[in-house]
Amino acid sequence: MTNLNGIAEKLIKGQVVSEKTVKRRVFFSIAKKLMSSMNMEEMGVKKVHKDRCTSCGICSKVCPYDAIEMIDGYPVFDESKCESCYACFNNCPTKSIYTKKLDGIGHYAKPHTKLVQKMK
């Protein structure tokens, strides 16, 4: 069982689900949402160093949430779609994308090969 919906379906069908499993699933489901919102706060609003940006569009192409649009040759971020996955930040070849807390540091352009396989 990999999600809460699956556990709910089992319960509806009258199947037994251990309390430990339910507690663990609920905990991880809530923790994931909290970490995601904290991660968004940590990353902050994304901006672009226009003097560094080459208008390559890589950030827009790698964004799995379609949260970046190239306007007048520069990326414009839709923060309502952004999930702070850092794909744009990490793949910018000139490190033009930055936030208040992250400017020119912590770029990981080549993630672990197992992570790349999971993302496909």
N, C-alpha and C positions, 0 to 999 in steps of 0.2 A: 504494500500500500504506500503510495508516494505522496498523497495529498489529502487534505481535509475533506474534499468532496467525496473521495473514495471511501473514507471512513464513514461519512454520513450515509452513503449508499448502503454500506454493510449494515449499519444500525437500522436503517429503514427496512431492510430485508430480514431483520431479526437475527442477524449473525452476531456472534460475540466478538467484541474488539477489546483488547486489554486496555485498562485505564492508563497504563504506562505509555502505550503507543499514542494514545490520544493526547496526553499531556506533552509528550515530546514533540508531536506534530504541531500542536498549538503554539508551544514555546518557539519553535524554529520559524513558524509562519509569522508570528508577531516580531520576533527578533530580526528577521529579514526586512520587514517593513520599516522597523525603527532604524536599522543600519542604513537602509537606503535613504531615508530622510536625513539622517545625520551626515551621510556621505555627501548629499546635495549641499548641506550647509557648509561642510568642510571645503568642498571644491569651490563653491561660490559662483557668482556670475562670471561667465566667460567673456573675455575681451580679446582683441587682436592688435598686435603691434603692426600697424599698417606699414611701417618702414621696413619690417622684416618679411612680411607676407609676400609670397611670389604669385599669389592667386592660382595656385596649382589645383585647388579643389579637392585635394586628398581628404581633408577633414570631412567634407560633405559626403564623399563616396564611402568612407569607412563608418560613418555614424549609423549604428543599427536601429536608431529610433527616428531617423529622418528628421532630426531636429536642427539641421544646418542647411541654410539656403545661401547660395553665392549671389550676392547683390553688388553690382558695380565692381566685381572682381574680388570682393572680400566676403568672408563668412559672416553670416548673421545668425545668431543662435536663438532658437525658440525654447526658452527655459521651461515652458510648460510641458514640452515633450522630452526634455533631457532627463536621463536617469543617472547621470554622473558616472558613466562607464569609463570615462577618460580616453575613449578611442580617438577622438579628435586631438586631444592634448598630446597623447603618446605618439601619434603618427604624423604630426606636423614636422616636416623635414627641417624647417627653419626655427622651430620652437616659438612661433609667432602667437600661439594661443596661450593665454595666461589668465590667472585669477588673482584676486587680492593676495591670497596666501601662497599661490604657486606661480612663480614667474622665473622661467629658465631653469627650474630644478625638477628632479623626480620624473623625467621622461623615460619610458620603457617601451621603445619602439618595437622590440622583438620579444613578445611574450613567450612563455614556455610552449613548446610544441603541443603538449597535451591540452593546454588551454585553447590553442587555435583549433584543434580538432573538435573540442566541445562546442565551440562557437559556430561551427559549420552546420 
